[in-house]
């Protein structure tokens, strides 16, 4: 019996650690570049950009016939496609990685896959592999490579689902047919792994089948066997390394140690000519600051046109992001999640050693920024990217209480950034916050 107790205790200990989010040093090391990167650019490019309709969903939901949807292959020309210019634009935006849709739910592949003809080389007007040169351009610019891959393929005849109202078969009815699909999609993943060795896989569409049906653990292991350092998102039936909230900024800080908000610039993932509901650069920067202040990454989406050009509104936002991220890089890259909002009503980040608090100030604060409950002594305050040293005073601190008072920072108008100003607050040690109720005078 004693020989059985130690392994059992060890198993329980490991399970508790896993539930608490504890990781091995090896896992931490693998995820470090992702945690430090903060900003990535998502790219939705495919047949749907021809007529400017919803990617894959337009035929799945019956807004257009499958035949008419696939007719868009005639307009997918990529005739003005410049992958080097794409990569340079992404790099200049301040992004450290990019994720591109190698294949969406419609089954149209951007590379020359040997699994079928529905791809940019054999089945579209482009007549060329458009994925390979972009991956090469990312690497030439020192950017990490992420590849989006849809687990479902609604156009493939041996996949279970076709449209919302049409299912081809169930797995229990035709297990051999399902095995044929497993060989197909896993074969494409092996191609992507062998051809591009991605730093990151961004899966999608896992909701249509269980982990066992997808063979998700086996797929994860297959990809890690090929590259132990590759990262997987959470949409492989929770076999991934990080969480992927979509569109809506989490209101409370996610508990996952690694997470990424994917978000469109307007209301569409792919190019849609009639969608003019673009967020302003101010709004995108504000959301980005909230994301990194809560310890996450922003994966900001663009949707190129069928000819390979990027809409000017999207280029303008990326350039605006680039100006701001370059100016404030010390407060962005490699930082940790900031302090709770009770202490400062806005986003904050911390240097890795937690001795510098970066405070993100939107608009004009009227000459004053307030930080509450900071037990540290402030050694110095300066404007990030501009350099001015700022004055501050502490009020409300009394000798008979542990309450540290309120720090008021003077912020003159001439130091303000046109989008969002960032202040660096150098502390006398690691950040130390007062998190108790206020005291009552018992002796004076």
C-alpha positions, -999 to 999 in steps of 0.1 A, spaced: 0 0 0 28 24 9 42 21 -26 9 32 -41 5 63 -18 34 84 -32 23 82 -69 -13 89 -59 -3 120 -39 19 131 -68 -10 128 -93 -33 148 -70 -5 174 -65 0 177 -103 -37 180 -110 -41 208 -84 -12 226 -100 -27 222 -134 -61 236 -122 -43 266 -106 -26 274 -139 9 265 -126 33 257 -155 66 241 -159 96 263 -166 98 248 -201 62 259 -208 69 294 -194 99 297 -217 79 286 -247 52 311 -241 75 341 -232 77 356 -267 39 355 -269 34 371 -235 60 399 -244 46 405 -280 14 423 -269 2 431 -305 -4 408 -335 -22 414 -368 -49 389 -379 -55 385 -417 -87 372 -431 -82 367 -469 -101 344 -491 -129 340 -516 -153 361 -495 -132 392 -503 -143 390 -540 -180 399 -534 -175 413 -499 -197 388 -481 -194 369 -448 -166 344 -449 -180 308 -452 -211 317 -431 -229 333 -461 -235 300 -478 -237 280 -445 -266 302 -433 -283 302 -467 -277 338 -477 -261 326 -509 -259 292 -526 -227 272 -523 -223 272 -560 -225 310 -562 -201 313 -532 -175 291 -550 -179 312 -582 -159 338 -564 -128 318 -573 -129 336 -606 -124 369 -589 -97 359 -565 -68 373 -586 -42 386 -560 -29 406 -590 -17 435 -568 -6 413 -539 27 424 -523 36 402 -494 67 422 -485 46 454 -483 21 436 -460 49 424 -437 65 458 -436 32 474 -427 25 449 -400 60 454 -385 57 492 -386 24 489 -367 42 476 -337 29 441 -341 53 413 -333 34 385 -350 8 379 -376 -19 352 -381 -33 345 -416 -62 324 -426 -46 295 -445 -81 279 -448 -114 291 -435 -145 269 -430 -152 271 -468 -122 249 -475 -104 273 -498 -67 270 -492 -41 298 -498 -13 273 -504 -7 246 -530 -21 217 -510 -20 182 -525 -54 175 -508 -79 186 -535 -81 215 -560 -99 241 -540 -69 264 -535 -53 296 -548 -31 277 -572 -54 251 -588 -88 265 -582 -87 303 -585 -78 331 -609 -47 339 -589 -30 306 -601 -3 310 -574 5 301 -538 -1 332 -518 7 318 -484 44 309 -489 57 344 -499 39 360 -470 54 336 -444 88 342 -459 82 380 -457 72 378 -421 104 359 -412 125 384 -432 110 412 -410 117 393 -378 80 386 -371 65 354 -357 44 333 -380 8 323 -370 -14 302 -392 -51 301 -389 -67 267 -398 -103 257 -398 -110 222 -384 -143 220 -404 -144 221 -442 -180 226 -453 -171 222 -489 -154 188 -485 -178 160 -495 -167 137 -467 -171 162 -439 -202 158 -418 -217 193 -419 -226 212 -451 -250 240 -442 -271 249 -411 -300 228 -425 -280 201 -441 -258 174 -425 -242 148 -449 -239 120 -423 -232 112 -387 -200 96 -375 -218 66 -361 -235 60 -394 -203 63 -415 -171 59 -395 -150 52 -426 -162 84 -442 -152 103 -410 -118 86 -410 -113 98 -446 -119 134 -434 -96 130 -404 -68 119 -428 -76 148 -451 -75 176 -425 -46 162 -406 -28 157 -438 -32 194 -445 -19 202 -410 12 181 -417 17 201 -449 15 234 -431 39 221 -404 64 208 -430 62 238 -453 61 266 -428 69 254 -393 46 280 -377 54 296 -344 16 295 -337 -15 276 -349 -48 294 -346 -76 268 -348 -112 275 -353 -145 257 -357 -140 230 -330 -176 233 -318 -190 209 -344 -173 178 -329 -159 165 -296 -122 163 -287 -123 126 -292 -139 129 -326 -114 155 -338 -86 134 -322 -75 167 -306 -49 154 -282 -33 134 -310 -32 164 -333 -16 185 -306 10 159 -300 16 155 -337 23 193 -341 45 194 -310 65 164 -322 73 184 -353 81 216 -333 81 214 -295 80 252 -293 49 259 -314 20 275 -296 -17 265 -301 -47 286 -293 -76 272 -272 -99 263 -301 -86 227 -305 -111 216 -279 -91 231 -250 -58 214 -261 -43 249 -266 -19 271 -247 -39 303 -245 -74 316 -244 -90 335 -273 -119 358 -264 -134 374 -296 -145 410 -304 -155 420 -268 -129 432 -244 -133 412 -212 -148 433 -185 -129 416 -157 -93 404 -159 -92 369 -174 -78 342 -151 -59 325 -179 -21 332 -177 -20 338 -214 -48 352 -235 -54 372 -267 -84 393 -278 -91 390 -315 -109 420 -329 -120 436 -362 -113 472 -372 -149 475 -384 -176 449 -380 -163 424 -405 -134 399 -405 -129 398 -443 -131 427 -467 -166 441 -471 -169 472 -493 -201 483 -476 -188 481 -440 -177 516 -431 -181 512 -393 -144 516 -386 -132 522 -351 -111 553 -347 -74 550 -341 -81 565 -306 -106 537 -299 -82 509 -311 -54 523 -290 -77 526 -260 -88 489 -263 -52 479 -268 -42 496 -236 -70 479 -217 -59 445 -231 -22 448 -221 -32 464 -188 -50 432 -181 -21 410 -192 -33 400 -226 -25 405 -263 -45 422 -290 -48 404 -324 -61 432 -346 -77 421 -379 -74 433 -414 -93 421 -445 -74 426 -478 -93 429 -511 -94 401 -536 -66 418 -556 -43 418 -526 -45 455 -516 -54 465 -481 -82 490 -476 -69 525 -469 -89 528 -437 -71 498 -423 -37 510 -435 -43 543 -417 -52 526 -384 -21 504 -386 1 534 -393 -16 553 -364 -9 523 -341 27 523 -353 33 559 -344 19 554 -309 35 520 -302 69 531 -313 67 562 -290 55 542 -260 73 509 -266 89 508 -231 54 507 -215 41 480 -239 65 452 -248 77 428 -222 56 444 -195 33 427 -169 -4 433 -162 -9 465 -143 -25 474 -109 -63 470 -101 -85 497 -114 -94 509 -79 -59 524 -77 -61 542 -111 -91 546 -132 -75 535 -164 -51 510 -179 -17 504 -163 13 481 -169 43 472 -149 79 467 -158 91 431 -155 107 438 -121 75 456 -110 94 488 -100 81 510 -128 43 516 -130 32 528 -165 0 549 -163 -21 553 -195 -39 586 -196 -66 593 -222 -74 628 -233 -67 658 -211 -69 650 -174 -72 687 -165 -37 690 -152 -39 662 -127 -36 624 -126 -45 605 -94 -31 572 -81 -46 558 -48 -33 534 -23 3 533 -34 25 524 -4 58 529 -23 77 561 -23 77 576 -58 113 583 -69 107 599 -103 79 604 -128 84 611 -165 64 612 -197 71 581 -219 84 590 -253 86 627 -245 109 628 -215 95 656 -193 100 651 -156 67 656 -137 60 668 -102 37 651 -77 24 654 -42 8 630 -17 -22 641 3 -43 623 30 -14 604 46 -14 607 84 11 594 109 -13 572 129 -26 551 99 -11 527 74 -31 543 47 -6 557 22 -26 587 10 -34 598 -26 -7 607 -51 -16 636 -74 6 640 -105 8 673 -123 4 668 -161 8 700 -181 -10 702 -214 21 705 -236 32 669 -228 0 653 -238 0 627 -267 -27 632 -294 -40 597 -288 -31 585 -253 -4 598 -229 17 574 -209 35 583 -176 63 562 -161 63 562 -123 95 549 -108 90 533 -74 114 527 -45 109 489 -49 84 464 -62 49 479 -64 32 476 -30 -5 485 -28 -28 493 2 -58 469 -1 -75 474 32 -105 494 46 -97 529 58 -87 533 95 -107 550 123 -91 574 147 -88 557 181 -61 580 196 -49 614 185 
